[in-house]
């Protein structure tokens, strides 16, 4: 039985650029950095960024998978990221289920979302 996701890996040809974005711009906590692999860790969950010899340039299918990053103040975080040049393709909007969602791109054109859950994390069914 599979009972949790323990990690997600984003492959790139420019590890330096993506490490800087995820660590310095998004302020994700760095767990480890190796020559061809970077790990960000929260509890048991890991977001990895690694070099891959079959990845070239920008992501040409960026909506296939989205990484959701939680925040308790999506409007403040959106303003901070935009001031650093992060490209938002959808500014935060309050959703019918009570939370807020904003969508942006990383330097490889991977699509990510900021997610602010409703107070008490009680998500209404859509």
Secondary structure, DSSP 4 states (H G I P E B T S, - for coil): ------EEEEEES-HHHHHHIIIIIS-PPEEEEETTEEEEEETTEEEEEEE-TT--SS-SSTTSS-EEEE-S-HHHHHHHHHHTT--EEEEEEE-TTS-EEEEEE-TT--EEEEEEPPGGG-PPP-
